[in-house]
C-alpha cells in the first residue's frame, strides 16, 4: 500500500495515512488515483486506526484556488 502525508492544521503537524486499494480518492469531485493529488492540494482524510497506523478510508481533495 501507499501513504499520504497531510498537514493537520489543528495541531500544526504532519499526519501520515496508509492508502489501500479500498481507499476512495476524489479530487475536485472526480475519482482519481493517489498520484494525481499534489502538494498544496487541500485534503480531508477519513481514517480508522489499526494498531499504530492510520488507514485512509476516504480522501477528498481540492486544488488550491
N, CA, C and O of each residue as an XYZ file, in Angstrom:
260
protein
N       0.836     -1.196      0.000
C       0.000      0.000      0.000
C       0.871      1.247      0.000
O       2.070      1.182      0.274
N       0.267      2.359     -0.304
C       0.970      3.639     -0.369
C       0.629      4.471      0.857
O      -0.183      4.073      1.691
N       1.262      5.631      0.950
C       0.945      6.542      2.044
C       0.729      7.950      1.506
O       1.210      8.305      0.430
N      -0.011      8.747      2.288
C      -0.161     10.170      2.003
C       0.103     10.890      3.317
O      -0.354     10.459      4.376
N       0.841     11.984      3.240
C       1.128     12.792      4.421
C       0.372     14.104      4.275
O       0.461     14.782      3.251
N      -0.376     14.446      5.324
C      -1.238     15.627      5.288
C      -0.872     16.519      6.477
O      -0.709     16.036      7.598
N      -0.744     17.821      6.222
C      -0.515     18.785      7.298
C      -1.828     18.971      8.041
O      -2.816     19.418      7.460
N      -1.838     18.632      9.313
C      -3.014     18.809     10.163
C      -2.973     20.226     10.717
O      -2.138     20.541     11.564
N      -3.875     21.081     10.240
C      -3.820     22.483     10.636
C      -4.288     22.707     12.071
O      -4.001     23.752     12.655
N      -5.001     21.747     12.644
C      -5.433     21.905     14.039
C      -4.254     21.839     14.986
O      -4.130     22.682     15.874
N      -3.373     20.842     14.814
C      -2.213     20.773     15.705
C      -0.898     21.053     14.989
O       0.177     20.823     15.543
N      -0.983     21.549     13.759
C       0.184     22.020     13.012
C       1.296     20.975     12.919
O       2.474     21.293     13.083
N       0.906     19.710     12.651
C       1.903     18.674     12.414
C       1.444     17.821     11.241
O       0.311     17.937     10.773
N       2.340     16.968     10.780
C       2.014     16.111      9.644
C       1.462     14.775     10.126
O       2.035     14.147     11.017
N       0.359     14.345      9.543
C      -0.211     13.038      9.826
C      -0.020     12.163      8.594
O      -0.254     12.612      7.472
N       0.405     10.918      8.795
C       0.626     10.003      7.674
C      -0.449      8.922      7.691
O      -0.736      8.323      8.727
N      -1.036      8.688      6.518
C      -2.107      7.714      6.370
C      -1.697      6.639      5.373
O      -1.088      6.940      4.346
N      -2.028      5.391      5.671
C      -1.842      4.292      4.725
C      -2.994      4.361      3.721
O      -4.148      4.528      4.114
N      -2.688      4.236      2.442
C      -3.697      4.235      1.390
C      -3.757      2.829      0.806
O      -2.739      2.286      0.376
N      -4.946      2.243      0.791
C      -5.113      0.878      0.292
C      -5.957      0.900     -0.979
O      -6.428      1.954     -1.405
N      -6.139     -0.262     -1.575
C      -6.977     -0.365     -2.773
C      -8.434     -0.058     -2.454
O      -9.225      0.195     -3.363
N      -8.800     -0.076     -1.176
C     -10.173      0.214     -0.750
C     -10.412      1.707     -0.530
O     -11.560      2.141     -0.429
N      -9.340      2.494     -0.456
C      -9.479      3.923     -0.185
C     -10.156      4.621     -1.358
O      -9.728      4.487     -2.505
N     -11.221      5.369     -1.059
C     -11.925      6.152     -2.091
C     -11.242      7.517     -2.168
O     -11.163      8.229     -1.167
N     -10.749      7.883     -3.353
C      -9.999      9.127     -3.526
C     -10.684      9.993     -4.578
O     -10.931      9.544     -5.697
N     -10.991     11.245     -4.210
C     -11.547     12.179     -5.188
C     -10.757     13.486     -5.148
O     -10.233     13.887     -4.109
N     -10.687     14.137     -6.307
C     -10.056     15.449     -6.444
C     -11.033     16.321     -7.207
O     -11.418     15.998     -8.331
N     -11.434     17.426     -6.595
C     -12.422     18.325     -7.205
C     -13.689     17.564     -7.615
O     -14.291     17.854     -8.649
N     -14.081     16.592     -6.793
C     -15.323     15.860     -7.023
C     -15.228     14.688     -7.989
O     -16.225     14.002     -8.216
N     -14.044     14.441     -8.570
C     -13.896     13.347     -9.530
C     -12.985     12.269     -8.956
O     -12.003     12.589     -8.286
N     -13.293     10.985     -9.209
C     -12.413      9.917     -8.729
C     -11.037     10.003     -9.397
O     -10.937     10.180    -10.611
N      -9.984      9.876     -8.591
C      -8.613      9.947     -9.111
C      -7.750      8.902     -8.409
O      -8.162      8.274     -7.434
N      -6.537      8.738     -8.939
C      -5.528      7.907     -8.283
C      -4.783      8.790     -7.282
O      -4.762     10.015     -7.410
N      -4.181      8.158     -6.302
C      -3.421      8.896     -5.289
C      -2.356      9.783     -5.930
O      -2.113     10.893     -5.457
N      -1.718      9.307     -7.001
C      -0.628     10.058     -7.647
C      -1.098     11.389     -8.246
O      -0.272     12.254     -8.539
N      -2.400     11.564     -8.429
C      -2.919     12.813     -9.002
C      -3.092     13.910     -7.961
O      -3.312     15.068     -8.316
N      -2.995     13.561     -6.681
C      -3.061     14.576     -5.627
C      -1.666     15.152     -5.452
O      -0.696     14.416     -5.274
N      -1.574     16.478     -5.505
C      -0.281     17.157     -5.465
C      -0.102     17.891     -4.141
O      -1.074     18.203     -3.454
N       1.156     18.162     -3.795
C       1.453     19.009     -2.636
C       0.766     20.347     -2.855
O       0.818     20.903     -3.952
N       0.131     20.860     -1.830
C      -0.585     22.125     -1.946
C      -2.087     21.947     -2.097
O      -2.847     22.878     -1.832
N      -2.532     20.751     -2.524
C      -3.961     20.482     -2.573
C      -4.481     20.399     -1.140
O      -3.762     19.975     -0.235
N      -5.728     20.803     -0.941
C      -6.352     20.667      0.373
C      -7.039     19.313      0.419
O      -7.721     18.931     -0.532
N      -6.867     18.588      1.511
C      -7.443     17.247      1.588
C      -8.079     17.004      2.946
O      -7.558     17.409      3.985
N      -9.219     16.330      2.904
C      -9.866     15.859      4.132
C      -9.774     14.343      4.088
O     -10.236     13.715      3.136
N      -9.177     13.756      5.120
C      -8.982     12.314      5.157
C      -9.851     11.720      6.262
O      -9.782     12.139      7.417
N     -10.665     10.743      5.890
C     -11.413      9.961      6.871
C     -10.645      8.656      7.045
O     -10.378      7.951      6.071
N     -10.289      8.336      8.294
C      -9.413      7.186      8.524
C      -9.836      6.399      9.761
O     -10.591      6.879     10.607
N      -9.323      5.180      9.833
C      -9.500      4.365     11.021
C      -8.124      3.988     11.547
O      -7.163      3.879     10.785
N      -8.042      3.792     12.848
C      -6.786      3.412     13.487
C      -6.666      1.893     13.460
O      -7.595      1.184     13.848
N      -5.530      1.400     13.004
C      -5.255     -0.038     13.040
C      -3.871     -0.201     13.643
O      -2.864      0.009     12.968
N      -3.821     -0.577     14.918
C      -2.538     -0.618     15.609
C      -1.991      0.792     15.719
O      -2.675      1.687     16.215
N      -0.753      1.000     15.257
C      -0.176      2.347     15.294
C      -0.285      3.056     13.952
O       0.327      4.105     13.751
N      -1.067      2.485     13.025
C      -1.214      3.091     11.689
C      -2.608      3.684     11.516
O      -3.584      3.204     12.091
N      -2.673      4.745     10.702
C      -3.952      5.318     10.300
C      -4.236      4.840      8.882
O      -3.438      5.073      7.974
N      -5.364      4.175      8.691
C      -5.733      3.646      7.380
C      -6.781      4.574      6.775
O      -7.863      4.750      7.336
N      -6.455      5.167      5.622
C      -7.377      6.103      4.972
C      -8.534      5.338      4.341
O      -8.326      4.426      3.540
N      -9.752      5.719      4.711
C     -10.952      5.148      4.102
C     -11.381      6.010      2.912
O     -11.812      5.503      1.877
N     -11.248      7.338      3.092
C     -11.652      8.267      2.038
C     -10.756      9.499      2.078
O     -10.434     10.016      3.148
N     -10.357      9.962      0.890
C      -9.588     11.200      0.751
C     -10.365     12.098     -0.199
O     -10.581     11.756     -1.362
N     -10.781     13.253      0.312
C     -11.496     14.223     -0.522
C     -10.563     15.421     -0.672
O     -10.328     16.157      0.287
N     -10.030     15.615     -1.886
C      -9.045     16.675     -2.110
C      -9.599     17.727     -3.057
O     -10.447     17.445     -3.903
N      -9.095     18.956     -2.891
C      -9.447     20.076     -3.758
C      -8.169     20.809     -4.141
O      -7.266     20.995     -3.326
N      -8.119     21.215     -5.397
C      -6.986     22.026     -5.843
C      -7.076     23.396     -5.190
O      -8.173     23.887     -4.922
N      -5.915     24.023     -4.929
C      -5.955     25.377     -4.351
C      -6.588     26.345     -5.345
O      -6.494     26.161     -6.558
N      -7.224     27.362     -4.818
C      -7.920     28.319     -5.706
C      -7.001     29.416     -6.163
O      -7.419     30.300     -6.910
